[in-house]
Amino acid sequence: MIAGLVGEVIPDYSCLVFCPTRRNCETLAELLCKVLPGDLTRVKFKRKVSLYQALLEEGGGSVCSVLRKTLPYGIAYHHSGLTEGERRLLEEGYLTGTLCCLCCTSTLAAGVNLPARRVIIRSPYTGREFLTRAKYKQMVGRAGRAGLDTSGESFLVLQPQDLIKAKSLFLTSVEVCCSTLTDNEDKGLTSLLFSSMGLGVAVSISELKRLTSFSLLALQKPTNKIDLDTKILEIVECLRKKGLVCIKREGDSQHSTPSSASTNESAGCHQPCEEFSKRISITPASKSMDNTPELSSPFTDDDIFVVSRFGRAAIKGSIDLSLASHLYKDLCLARENLAVNSHLHLLYLVISYDIVNSVSIIPDVYYKAYMALGEEELKVAKLLGITEGVIVKLSTGQKSKKVDQHVLHRFYVALLLHLIWSGMGIWQASDRFRVHRGFTQTALTSSAAFASCVYHFCQELEELWAFRDLLGNFARQISGCCSAELLPLMDLPAVKKGRARMLYNAGFHTLKDIANSEPSNLVEIVKHLPYRAALQIINSAKMLLIERADTLQGEAEEVLLGLRQNNQHSLSDPKHTLVPLSKANLISKPSQSTSPNILEASNLPVTGSVPVISQHNKI
């Protein structure tokens, strides 16, 4: 049935087939190739070959066996098991008409704008859950997009036992929009209140109550039976206990610098970090920091709250408030015995806590990966309490009481990323750890983002100064996981590792080389690069260069302004005489720009001229 519906529209028009699981997407794509006529392989053959070569380059010489079978027919699957680069190439292939059918999961409906003449929903389930009306509307809305196609149609395939549920899907009203501020143990509401205090939007209980009164949650109080005022008090009390906020007393000079306060409460704004350090040094690593410093006094509705130093660090690093204390503890523990002879320890520290919860340990894989570690990497494992005995117990199905399970899971992901850091491809590393390559890249991307968060978190905490220096450029290196010469090219949109390598091999080594090229040149050189994507890459390179030029010009103007002020001060002081700047200290090359000279504008006595970078100059 599915093959018949698909065959009616392809290859002249496009078709999307939504499947309930990732595995269904792959099996259906293979099944369609067995049923549909072989003449489809001759349609747009050269473009399909180009797409295959681009996927081969993106995968470091590897292409999924399913895609190898389906691409000649113009059919592919699309789900989270693919890497970001593979998904991007398949989406571009679909939009340009190289691919005429995608078998995908429901995530495609909400994430990417891919229109179709026909949409087929193979099953009214997403995983094990029955489709909601909102998801159904999102899926069928892909058919016949205005401005992209003249018409569209959708089909929903049902089993007899699902017929009654399907009727309710069409007859029921749209789901009620409910506030999510109280979901996940009031995570959204906590973030709202904390951010409001940090930004100075609402700094007292009365102001916080007024702020939340304008929320959807407040409007739905009678329905949800939530005592919002009590919740606000509980959340603020919790933030105080965690040391994230404190009360500003009389004598405090600024909201943003609670450390300058003379009272106990404001002085306590520094207490969490120091208190955490003290507890960490006297308690074993397996114990958590559940105890919190005692509060000096209760608060009233008119008390002014300020964010503590620890709280500012959490804001600057965009750290989840529930994880800020955990992160601080991990960094302080690592500070005592940081191993810098290998990147493994730093990789462990920047593994996102969210990705740790989504991985399942395979004991024999863990054992083999551990036994393959070098001497320096084994030292890192030992520092974390992970010994060969622990791994042997794990491989035999026993749990070790000496090491926390969270540490074991986090180190497991760190070992996976360390393989990629050492030069192994995502395909090979994923196969060795028996995970989807999409998960591997997600772990890589989330760790790069978390590394940047940790870096900014440490900027506010002087005791963690070492991590500021170590993590400065680490996030960029993790996200690329490639040779240093490719990193500048990977700042461009639609350019990942494979495409960056092709550009570099073609002679485009810098952003300047890209900016001075023509879209047609990039289309000829880079396999399966649409003209629109080439134009976007070139325009982005130009914008990046202009931004850097503006930054450098601004810095130059600040320096010269300081020189002018110093010279004016010297002229007004009879004890000093103005010494003209030597021509040898200036750039003697005359400016080719028509923009005003910075030194002349500064009224400095000069004998040469300095060219000024203008935003209007051609690159």
N, C-alpha and C positions, 0 to 999 in steps of 0.2 A: 504493500500500500504506500509506504513512504517513498519508495523508489519511483512509483508511478507519479506521485504528486510532484516530486522533484524533477523528473524527466520531462514534465509538461512545460516547464519554464526555462530550464537551462539548455544550452549555454547562452541563449539570446538575452535572458534576464537573470537576475540574481535571486538566490533563495537562502533563507536562514532556517535551520532546523534546531529547535531547542530541546535538549535532552536533560533528564533528571540528574545524571551523575557524569563525572569526567570519563569513566570507563565506557559509558554508553556512547559518548561522543566519538571515541576512537573506533569502537566496534561498528557503529552505524556508518562512519565514513568508509571503512573497509568494505562493508556489505554493499553500499551503493556502487562502489567500483566494480563489484562482481556482477551486479544486475544491470547497470546502465550500459548502453552500447559503446563499443570500442572506438567509434568514430570521434568521440569527445577528445581523445588523446591528440588528434591532429589540429584541434582548435587552439590558436595562439600558442603554438608549440615553442617558438623561440622565447617568448615572454615567460613561459613556464620554466624553461631551462635556465633563464636568467634568475628567476625567483629561487630555483633550487640551488644555484651556485651561491646566491646571497645567503641562504640558510646554511649552506655548507661552510661558508666563511664565518658566519656568526657563531656556529657551533664548534669552531676550531677543528673542522674536518669531519664532524659527525652530524648526521641528520636522522631524525626519528624514522624507524622502519615503517611506521604507518604512513607518515607523510611521503616517504619515497614511493609508496604504492598509490597514494591518492592524488598527489600533485599533477601527474599527467592527465587526469580526468578533470582538473580544475576544481577539485574538492579538497577540503582540509578540515581539521578540527581546531577548536579554540577554547582553551580553559586555563585555569591557574597553574597547571602542570608545565606549561611552556615558559620559557624565559621571556623577559620583557622584550628583548631584541627579536625573538621569534614571533611573538604576538604582533609587534609593530610591523614586521615584514608581511605577515599574513593579512593584516588589516589593510596595508597599502595595496597588496595584491588583489584583495577583494574590491577595494574602492576603484582601482584602475581597470577592473574587468578581467584580470588574469585568472582569478578564482571566481567561480560562479556559484559555489555552494559552501556554506560553513556549517558544520555541526558543532554547536556551542552549548554552554551552560547558561543559566539565567543571569549570571554576572555580566555577560556581554550586553544585555538589554539596558542595564543602568549605567554602564561605564563608557561605552564607545558608541559614537553615532554612525552606525552602519545600516543604511536603508536597504530594503529588499522589495521585490515585486510580490513575493510570496513568503509568508511566515508559517512554519509548521511547528506546532507544539506536540512533541511525540508522546508526552505523558503529563498529566496535570499535577505532577509532583516536582518539588525541588528538594532533592535528597529524599527524606522520608516525610516531609511536610507537604500538605496539600496546598495548591496554589491559592494565594490571596487575590482578591479582585484587583488590588493595586499592581501586583506583579504581572497579572494577566494583561492588564491594560498597557503596562510598560512593554511587554513582549510584542503584542499585536500592533502596537503603535509604530513599530519599525516598518510595517508594510505600507507602501504608497506614500512616502514622506512628501509633503508639499514642497515644490520647487526641485525635487530630485527625481520624481517619477510621476507618471500620469495616473496610475491606478495601483491598487494593492489589495491583497486578500490574505486571510489567515485561516488555518485549519487547526482544530484541537482534536487529537486522537484519544479516544476514551475506551476503557474496558467496561463491560456491563456493570460491574460492582461500583464503578465511580460515577454512574449516570446521575444519581440523586444529588451527590455532592456538586457535580458540575452544574446542575440546574440552579442550585443555590448560589453558585458563583456568578451567574448572570442576573439573577433576580434580586439578590440582596443589594443593599445600598453600599456606597463606598465606606471603607473603614473610617472610624472617627480618629481625628488627629489628636494624639495625647502628648502631653509634655513628658520629656525624658529626663528632666532635671533630677528626679528622685530615683532613676534607674541605677543599678550597680552600686547600691549603698550610698545614694545621694551624691554620686561622683560629679554630676553636672552642676548641681546646686553648690557644692563645695568649691568647685572651680570658679563659678560665677562670683561668689562672695569674696573669695581670696583675691581674684583678679581685680575686683572693684576696690578693695582696700589698697592693693598695690598701685593702682592707677590714680587713687585719690577721688574716685567717683563717689564712693560711699565709704565713710571711715568710722561711722558709729552704728550702734545697733538700730537706732531710729532711722538712720539713712538707709541702712541695708533693708529694713522692713519696707520702707517706701519704694526702694528700687525693685524688690521682688513683687510688690503689689501690681506692677505693670506686666508681669510675666503671664504666660499661658497657664502655668501651674497655679497661680493665684486665682485665675478665672475658673479653674476646674476644681477648686477646693471643695465645694459642696458635693461634687460627684465622687472625688477620690477620698474624701473624708480625711484630709491631711491638715494637721495643725502647723501651718507654715511658720508662725512666730516662734513656736517651741523648737522647730527644726533649726531655725536660724541660730538660736541661742546654743543649741547642742553643737552645731558645726563650728561656731566661733570658739566655743570652749575647747573643742577638739583641736582646732588650729593653735590655740594657746598652749595646750599640753604638748603638742608636737614641736613647739618652739618656732612656729612659722610666723606668728604675729604676736604683738605685745601691746600693752596700753601705754599711750603717750601721756606722761605726767607733766606737771608744771616744771619748767626749767629745761625741757627738751628744745633744742634749737631748730631741728628740721624733722619732718616726717620721714625722710629717706635715710636719716642717719641716727637710728635709735641708739647706737653705741655711745653717743655723746650725752646721753641722759644721766642724771645724777641719782635717780631713784632706783630702787631694787628692781621694779618691774621693767623699766626701760633697759637697765643694765642686763637684764635677763635675755635681751634680744641676742646677745652673744653666747648665752649659756648653752643652748642646744649643741652647737658644734664642739665647744670645749668639754661639755658633759659627755657627749658621745665618745670623744677621744679618750676620756678617762675610763669610761666603761669598757671600751674596746680593749684597752691595754690590760685590764684586769680580769676579763671574762673570756672564756674559750670561744672560738669562732662559731661553734655550733649553736650558741645561745643568741637569741635575738634581743634587740634593744627595746623591749616592751615598756620598761620603766621610763617615766618622764619626770622632768624637774617639777617640783611643787610650785604651785602658783601662789604669788604673794597675797593676792586679795581678789574678791569677786569683782565683777564689772557691772556697770549700769548702762542704761540706754544712751546716755550722753557721753560716755567715755570715748576718746579718740583712739583708734587702733592704727598702728603702723606695722609694716612688714619688717621682720627681723633680717639680719644678715643672711641667716640660713634660708629664710623665705625668699629673699631677693635672688639667692643662688638658684632656688627651684624655679623661680619665674624666668630668670635669664636663660636657664638651660631647658626650659619647657619640659621639666620633669614632672611626671605624675606625682601628686602630693602624697599618695599612698606609698610611693616607692622612693621618695627623697631620702628618708632615713636609712633605708636599706642600701641605697647607692652610696651614701656617705660612709656607712659602716664598711662596705666592700672596699672603697677607696682607701680608707684609713688602715684597714688590714693589709692591703697590698702595699701601702706606703712603707710599712716596716720592712718588707722583704721583697721589693720589686725586682724582678728578673728582667734585665734589659739586654742580655746577650742573645735573646730570641724574641721574635715578635709575638710569640704565643701568649705570653702573660697579658700584653696590651689587648690582644684580640679577645681574650677571655673577659677582660674588664668592660669592653664595649659591646658585648653580646646583649642584645635587647632582651629585657625580662619577658616581654610578650612572646618572642619567638621560642624562648626556653619552654614555655608552657605548652607549645604546640608540637613538640618533638617527642618521639618515642624511642627509647634506647633499644638497640639490637645488640644483645650481649656479645655475640661472637665478633661482630663488627667493631665494637668498642675494644675488645681484647686485641684484635689484630692491629688496630690503629695505635693503641698504647704501646704494644711491643715494637712497633716500627719507629717510635720516637727516638730522636737523638739524645745525647747526654744533656744538652742545655734544656731541651723540652721536658725531659724527665725531672729536672730540677724544679721546673714550674709545677708539674703535677705533684711533686712531693710537698711543695710549699702550700698547695691547696689541700693536702691530706690524702691525695689519691695515690696510693701505692699499688704495687703489683698484687699484693694480697687482696686489696679491695676489688681490683679488676677480676681476679680469679674467682672471688666469691660471687661477683656479679654474673660472670659467665656460667656459673653453676646454678643460677637461679636464686641465690641468697642475697639478702640486703645487708649492707654494712651499716652498723650503727655509729661508726666513727666519722663518716662523712655524710653531710646533708645531701638529700636527693637533688635539691636545687643546684648544688655545686656540681654534682655528677652530670646532670643534664646540660648545664651551661658549658662545662668543659668538653662535653661530647660535641656540641655545636662548634666550639672553638677549634676542635680537631678537624672538623669538616672545613671550616674556613681557612685553617692553616694550610691545608692541602692546596687550596686555590691560591693563597698568598705565595706559596712556594713554586707556583708556575703550572700546576695541574689545571686542566680545563674543567669547566663546570660539569660537562658530560661525564668525564672520568671520575671526578670526585663524587658526583651524585650516584653513579653506579656502585662505587666502592662502599658508600654508606646506605645504599638501597633506598634512596629517597628520590622524589621527583626533582628534576632540574629546576622547576619553577620554585620549589621550596628552597633550594640552595641559593638561588638568586634573591629570593625574598629575604633570606637570612643575611645575605651580603648587603642588600640595600638597607634593611632596617638597622644593621650594625653600623653602617656608615652614618646614617642619620643619628643614631644614638651616640656615636663617637663625637659628633658635633655638639650634641646636647651636653654630654659630660664635659667637654672642653669649656663651654660657656658656664656650666655649673661651677667648675673649679676656678673660674676667673674671679668670682666673688668671695672665695674662701682662701685666705692667704696660706693656711696650713697645707693646702693641696697644690702649692705652686709648681711642684715637679710635674704634675699631670698636664698643666697648662703648656709647658714646653714640649712635652712628649706627644700630646694629642693635637698640636697646632695644625699640622697638615695630614694627620693620620686618616681623617674621615675621607678626604679626597683620594688618598691612596687605596683605601679599602674599596670605595665605590668603583674605582677603575680596575684595580687588581691587574694592572698591565704595566708595561715598561713606561718609564718616565716621559719619553718623547711623545706618547699618545695622550697624555693627560690634558694638554691645552685643547686638543681637538674634541675631547669628550665633554667639554663644557657646552658644546653646541647641541641644539635640539635634534632629535632623530639620528644622533650619532652615538652608537655604542661601540663596543670593542672591535667587532668585525668590520664595521664601516670605517672606523677610525684607522684601522690597519690598512685598508684599501686606499684611503686618502693619503696616508703617509707614504705608502709605497709608490703612489702616483706622483709624488713630489710636493704635496701640500703638507708642509711641516709645521706651519704656524697659522694663526688666525689671519695674519696679513695675506698669506698666500690664498686663503679661502676667500677673503673679502675682495681681492683683486681679480677673481676668476668670474667666469660666466656660468649661468645655470646649465647651458647646453654642454659645457666642458665636463661638469660634474656628472651629468646624466650619462655621458659617453664612458667615463672612467669607472664610476661606481656601479656595480651590478644591481639591477632592479631598484634604481633610485628615481622616483617620479619627479617630473619637472617642478611641481609645486613644492615638494620637499627640498629640492636643490635650491630653489629660490629662498625658502625659509632659512636654510643653513647659511647662505651667503648674507642675507639681511641680518641674521643674528650675529654673525662674525663682525659685520660693520658696526652694529650697535655696541658690542662688547669692546671693540677698539675705541669707539667714541667715548664710552663711559670711562675707560682707563685714561684716555687723554684728558678728559675733563677733571678727573681726580688728580692727575699730575699737575695740571694747570692750576687747580685750586691750591695745592700744596705749595707750588712755586709762588703764587700770589701772597700766601700767608707769610712765607719766609721773607719776601721782599718788603712786605708791609712792616714786618718787625725791623728790618734794616733801616727803613725810612724813619720810623719812630726813634730809633737809636741815634740816627744822624741828626734829626731835628733837636734832640736833647743835647747833643754835642755842640751844635751851633749856638744854642742858648747859654751854654756854659763857657765863660771866657777862659777857663783853665784848659779847655780842650780845643783842638783844631781839627777840622775835617780832612781826613786823608783820602784822596780820590782812589777809587778801586782800580787796581792794576788791570791793564788790558789782558795780561796773561791769565787772569783769573776769570775772564769772561769768554763766552763763545764768540769768536770773531766772525763766524760765517754770517753774512747778512740774511735777514729774514726774507723769505719768499711769500710770507703771509701778508694780507692787507689789514689784518687786525692790529690794534694799537700795541706798541711795545710796552711790556710790563715795567721795565726799568724806567722808561721815560715817564710813564704814568706815575711812578713813585717819586719823581723829582729828584732822583739821585744823580750825582755828577758821574757820568760814565763816559768812556771813550770808545766803547764798542756797542754792539747790539745783540740781543738775545732773541732768537726766533720763538714765537709764541704759537702753541698748538691751538688752532681754531676749530670749533665744532663744525664750521662750514667748509673746512678744507677737504679736498678729496683724499681718500685713503689710498 
